[in-house]
Amino acid sequence: MKFSSSIEINRSIKEVYRFTVSSKHLHRWVDGFETYQPKKGRNRGKGSTATHIYKDSAGKLEVQERVLDIIPEKSFKTHLSHKNMETDLEFKFLNLGGGTRVVTNTHVRLKPAIFNLFSFFMKGQMKKQQMADLRRLKNVVEASK
């Protein structure tokens, strides 16, 4: 399943990009995010790997991250994997002069593949969650100096 979301943040592209890709800020805007554990490579640099730990009502969830590509202040692409899901996530940063538009493009594949038949029912909730994260990102970045 594929979906996109976007939001305008009233801060410079440099500020928004740095904040968004920094592992030290993920807990401030990604729902349920608890811990970032680097494994290989420079922290969220191209080719680096890490484990993300999330907590929700079902308990803790470990997600493996591999950074696919980075174009500073333009885009950040990552691959996230879990035993039940593979996700390619791209953030695009568009300069609006006095602000920045953040666009996310998400491609989710459920495992086993048969589960993709039910992805239609999950897509709305996943997109809603992504928009909630982007609104938190906007609020936190705009409130920071």
Disulfide bonds with the S-S distance in Angstrom:
none
